[in-house]
Amino acid sequence: MSSEPPPGSGPPPPDDDPLRKRPPSDSGPGSPYDRPYGAQQPPPPGGEPPPQGGGPYGSGDPYGTGGPYGGGPQGPGGPYGGGGPYGDSPYGGGPGGPGRPGDPLAGMPPLADSGKRTVARIIDMIIVGIAVWLLTWAFGVHQYDVNGDRMEVGKSLGQSIIAAVLYVAYDTILIARTGQTLGMRWFKMRVANLRDGATPSPQSSLIRALVLWLPFAFCCACIWTAICGGWSYFDRPYKQGLHDKAAKTVVVATT
């Protein structure tokens, strides 16, 4: 029998011919005859099969759920894997955080009881009122000196100025330092910024004190205090007095 190839078949192609069909054993990993990018590859000998999917990070979408930021357009929570580029807000509010979306109180301590706030305020009024009385007595300034039909208005104004300065300074200094007056500390509550729960700045503390105490000292006394502080009994959802609304603060309970 002749060993020559059948007529028309021609000589066998050389080994380096790029069109030469390779047997399966020649098409290992890295071969130019591998399957197209992203298709399933045969597992390497003795190893785990490669991850499936067509993306560079092992998923079907361009970045996958395991993309360079732990998320991606298709992953949970957006490209950073959370509620925003810096995660949830410090107090858990905002999109992606627990509680109502955008609620600045989510994660804060509970709001203080309005009744306790009233008692704490009365204690503060008594403390500062004693200091006002001592100073006006020391300087000979009384609220009203009546001699027949004559009233010394100058002395009344002097006491009002002393009262305004002491009440405003008392609230401003203590709230800016610790968020608490003495009355608030006894009833375990403090003033906090509505936006982030931090202790109010000196500017916010001053605004809050001016709204609360200036009318009290010069014209309306207890009537204004009842209106300003009593607003918290009806305000929803933050139980703010008028002075809290002016300074964008709330009063929360402490442990």
VENVENUR-V455737 format. One record per pair of residues at least 24 apart in sequence whose C-alpha atoms are under 10 Angstrom apart, sorted by the first residue. I is the first residue (numbers start at 0). J is the second residue. If there is no record, write none. Layout:
# VENVENUR-V455737
i = {I,I}
j = {J,J}
This chain:
# VENVENUR-V455737
i = {88,89,89,90,90,90,92,102,102,103,103,103,103,103,103,104,104,104,104,104,104,104,104,106,107,107,107,107,107,107,108,108,108,108,108,108,108,109,109,109,109,109,110,110,110,110,110,110,110,110,110,110,110,110,111,111,111,111,111,111,111,111,111,111,111,111,111,111,112,112,112,112,112,112,112,112,113,113,113,113,113,113,113,113,113,113,114,114,114,115,115,115,115,115,115,116,116,116,116,116,116,116,116,116,116,116,117,117,117,117,117,117,117,117,118,118,118,119,119,119,119,119,119,119,119,119,120,120,120,120,120,120,121,121,122,122,122,122,122,123,123,123,123,123,123,123,124,124,125,126,126,126,126,127,127,127,127,127,127,128,128,128,130,130,130,130,131,131,131,131,131,131,131,131,131,132,132,132,134,134,134,135,135,135,155,156,156,158,158,159,159,159,159,159,160,160,160,161,162,162,162,162,162,163,163,163,163,163,163,163,163,164,164,164,164,165,165,166,166,166,166,166,166,166,167,167,167,167,167,167,167,167,167,167,167,168,168,168,168,168,169,170,170,170,170,170,170,170,171,171,171,171,171,171,171,171,171,171,171,172,172,172,172,173,173,174,174,174,174,174,174,174,174,174,175,175,175,175,175,175,175,176,176,176,178,178,179,183,183,183,184,184,186,186,186,187,187,187,187,188,188,188,188,188,189,189,189,189,189,190,190,190,190,190,190,191,191,191,191,191,191,192,192,192,192,192,192,193,193,193,193,193,193,193,193,193,194,194,194,195,196,196,196,196,197,198,199,199,199,199,200,202,203,203,203,203,203,204,204,204,204,204,205,206,206,206,206,206,207,207,207,207,207,207,207,207,207,208,208,208,208,209,209,210,210,210,210,210,210,211,211,211,211,211,212}
j = {195,195,196,194,195,196,195,193,194,192,193,194,195,196,237,193,194,195,196,236,237,249,251,196,191,193,195,196,251,252,188,196,250,251,252,253,254,188,250,251,252,253,188,189,190,236,237,238,239,249,250,251,252,253,183,186,187,188,189,190,231,237,238,249,250,251,252,253,186,188,231,232,238,250,251,252,228,229,230,231,232,233,238,239,240,250,229,231,232,182,183,185,186,187,188,182,183,186,187,188,189,228,229,231,250,251,182,183,224,225,228,229,231,232,182,183,186,180,181,182,183,184,185,186,187,188,180,181,182,183,224,228,182,224,180,181,182,183,185,166,169,170,180,181,182,183,166,182,182,166,169,181,182,162,165,166,167,169,170,162,165,166,161,162,165,166,158,159,160,161,162,163,164,165,166,158,161,162,158,161,162,159,161,162,217,216,217,216,217,213,215,216,217,218,213,216,217,216,212,213,215,216,217,208,209,212,213,214,215,216,217,209,212,213,216,212,216,208,209,211,212,213,215,216,204,205,206,207,208,209,210,211,212,213,216,204,205,208,209,212,208,204,205,207,208,209,211,212,199,200,201,202,203,204,205,206,207,208,209,201,204,205,208,201,204,198,199,200,201,203,204,205,207,208,199,200,201,202,203,204,205,200,201,204,204,250,250,250,252,253,252,253,252,253,254,251,252,253,254,250,251,252,253,254,249,250,251,252,253,243,248,249,250,251,252,243,247,248,249,250,251,243,246,247,248,249,250,237,239,243,244,246,247,248,249,250,247,248,249,248,248,249,250,251,248,248,246,247,248,249,246,246,243,245,246,247,248,242,243,246,247,248,246,242,243,245,246,247,240,241,242,243,244,245,246,247,248,242,243,245,246,242,245,241,242,243,244,245,246,240,241,242,243,245,242}
